[in-house]
Structures are given as structure tokens and as C-alpha cells.
Amino acid sequence: MRRFLIFAFLLSRCNGTDVRPPAADDYVIAFSSCLNQYDDTSIWNLIAAQKPALFLFLGDTIYADTHDMNVKRRAFARLNADKNYRELKKGTRVLAVWDDHDYGLNDAGGGYGEKRQMQKIFLDAFDEPLNSPRRRQEGIYTAEEFQVNGKVIQILVVDVRYFRTNWKYGPKDPPFSRTYAEDNTETSTMLGAAQWQWLHAQVAKKADLRIFVTSTPALSDDYKGERWGAFPKERIRLFEAMAAATTGKWLIVTGDRHFAQVSKRSDVLKYPLIELMASGMNTVWEDGSKEPDRYRDGEALADYNFGVLRINGSKGSLRYAIHAGDGREWKTGELDF
């Protein structure tokens, strides 16, 4: 049986969608972002204590803003040599997507000149199989499907760097070094044509729970930095794609901003759309956590943090928790699907 499951997994990777063998009744996913490879990495031990089967690394997996690919390689080598990270990987699979500081430069998008080289370096760093579609396509977006007691879980990881139009600068607004204005140009994009086509094809599939992974927050409107809302037409297109799914419920997980929060919108789908932001595994932006956010549910957490999803297949429910830097649960909630 073990050989059959391994063969089925490899075949699914070759066919372009990662369909994993059925999981047990409970499946645990942890997630976070923004890890400086030179600072304290002991948060990996707190994450490992939750015994996740999967860790979603939501970007800024290292900090190396540069055009020098050797610097990038050395930064990833330091991550992979870290004893705490290595210990986590003994029992947990890591699925990673880049943000700006591991992709290229601060807030970089499709104009980053080394992105093709960087794609191979990044995928090598996270042990992406040599036959993976992520190695043949432009951009590192990917989809995975697995079952938890008969419930189909779909994970959709989008790449908001490789194809993204350059931001349109807004007015200076201290304490920000820069702000980004809304860009309604028809040709401006977050995902690019090929990735949009891929996403629509994934949404057409049947699923009970869809976890949408984006390194750039989707629900933040008051924030003037990197956000889906800076491309209003693209975000409307995203929301329309979500609404077009005939099965399953959506949950968004994101990072980037160096604090944690839970956001909710009730005007997108027939049920409240929840976005869980876990960011700052060993870095914190306290000023950012104090900014207003009309969709924030409660307060923000200015502390090291990570998130945990516990999926129960028999009940058709998901329990989420944002954990603070000492490991305690800071905010929890549930989603039935």
C-alpha cells in the first residue's frame, strides 16, 4: 500500500496537480511569514510542538534584498542549516511561496530582472521535486488537494510577485517611506494572464474547503502599502472567482506586515470571508499594528506569531488559532464547511 500511495503522489505531480493520499480525521496546518535568518529562530520549536503535517511558509522566508544570486543562495543555505528549522522538517512538510525580500528587492514585482534565476534558487531551497510543474512554468503558483475523512481540501498558492505590475506611487504619508495609490488601469495585474487561467481552472474543481494562500493581504483597504486593494479591478476579479466556486468555502491566509490579525468581510460571499494574517516570526512592526483597518476583527497582535488550522473531516469544521511568541493561543475561531 505504501508503494501505491507514493506512486499515486508522484503521478499526480507529473499531471500538474498535487493530489495527496487521504489524511486521518484531523489534519493540522501551521503557517507564518517573515523570518530573518540572522535572528532568533526558536519559534520553529513552538510551531513543531503543534505537530503540523504541513507548514505554509507565506513569504519573506529569508531576507536578502539584492541582485546578487550568490547572496540569495547563501541566505537560503543559512535557513536550511538552522537546527530549529531542520528539527521541524523531521515531522512537517514545508510548502513555501516567496514575498519580496526572498524574491528580489523590497516590494519588487514583475520587473525584477533576476526572477527566472531566482525561481530555480527558491525551488531548490525548498526541495521542490524535479518533475514539479513549478519548475516548468513561469512563477511559483501551485495547487494541492487532499482528503480528510472524505472532505476535499484544496490549497491554492498564488504568486503575487512574478507577474505583478509595478506599484503606482501615492502621496507621502509619514511614518511610511512610501505609499501606493489605487491603479485602475486595464492592463495592470497581480497574477498575470497565465496564472489567472490556472486559478479559474482550479476553482472549477469540486472541494469542500479552499485555502487561498497569498503573500500580499487581500482584505486590507486602509493600509497604503502592498495590498490587493491597490489593484481594484484585480481584487474584484479575485472575489468574483471565489464567488463562482459552486462547492466549498474559502479561507485566506496571508502574511507580510510583521504583526498578526484576523480580518472579515461580509460583502464578498454568502458567508463571512475570513483572512488570517500571521507575520513576524522573529520581527515585529508595532506601529503597523496600530493602524486602522475597517475589516479587522478585534485587535492586532504586535508580537512574534504563527497560525494553526485544525481540520476535522468528520465534523466538516476548521478551528483556527493565532499563536503569540510564547506559544499561547491569542485568537481563535471556527469555520464550518
C-alpha positions, 0 to 999 in steps of 0.5 A: 500500500505504501508503494501505491500511495507514493506512486499515486503522489508522484503521478499526480505531480507529473499531471500538474496537480498535487493530489495527496493520499487521504489524511486521518480525521484531523489534519493540522496546518501551521503557517507564518511569514517573515523570518530573518535568518540572522535572528532568533529562530526558536519559534520553529520549536513552538510551531513543531510542538503543534505537530503540523503535517504541513507548514505554509511558509507565506513569504519573506522566508529569508531576507536578502534584498539584492541582485546578487544570486550568490547572496540569495543562495547563501541566505537560503543555505543559512535557513536550511542549516538552522537546527530549529528549522531542520528539527521541524522538517523531521515531522512537517512538510514545508510548502513555501511561496516567496514575498519580496525580500526572498524574491528580489528587492523590497516590494519588487514585482514583475520587473525584477530582472533576476526572477527566472534565476531566482525561481530555480534558487527558491525551488531548490531551497525548498526541495521542490521535486524535479518533475514539479510543474513549478519548475516548468512554468513561469512563477511559483503558483501551485495547487494541492488537494487532499482528503480528510475523512472524505472532505476535499481540501484544496490549497491554492498558492498564488504568486503575487510577485512574478507577474505583478505590475509595478506599484503606482506611487501615492502621496507621502504619508509619514511614518511610511517611506512610501505609499501606493495609490489605487491603479485602475488601469486595464492592463495592470495585474497581480497574477498575470494572464497565465496564472489567472487561467490556472486559478479559474481552472482550479476553482472549477474543481469540486472541494469542500474547503479552499485555502487561498494562500497569498503573500500580499493581504487581500482584505486590507483597504486602509493600509497604503502599502502592498495590498490587493486593494491597490489593484481594484479591478484585480481584487474584484476579479479575485472575489468574483472567482471565489464567488463562482466556486459552486462547492466549498468555502474559502479561507485566506491566509496571508502574511507580510506586515510583521504583526498578526490579525484576523480580518472579515468581510461580509460583502464578498460571499454568502458567508463571512470571508475570513483572512488570517494574517500571521507575520513576524516570526522573529520581527515585529512592526508595532506601529503597523499594528496600530493602524486602522483597518475597517475589516479587522476583527478585534485587535492586532497582535504586535508580537512574534506569531504563527497560525494553526488550522485544525481540520476535522473531516468528520465534523466538516469544521476548521478551528483556527488559532493565532499563536503569540511568541510564547506559544499561547493561543491569542485568537481563535475561531471556527469555520464550518464547511 
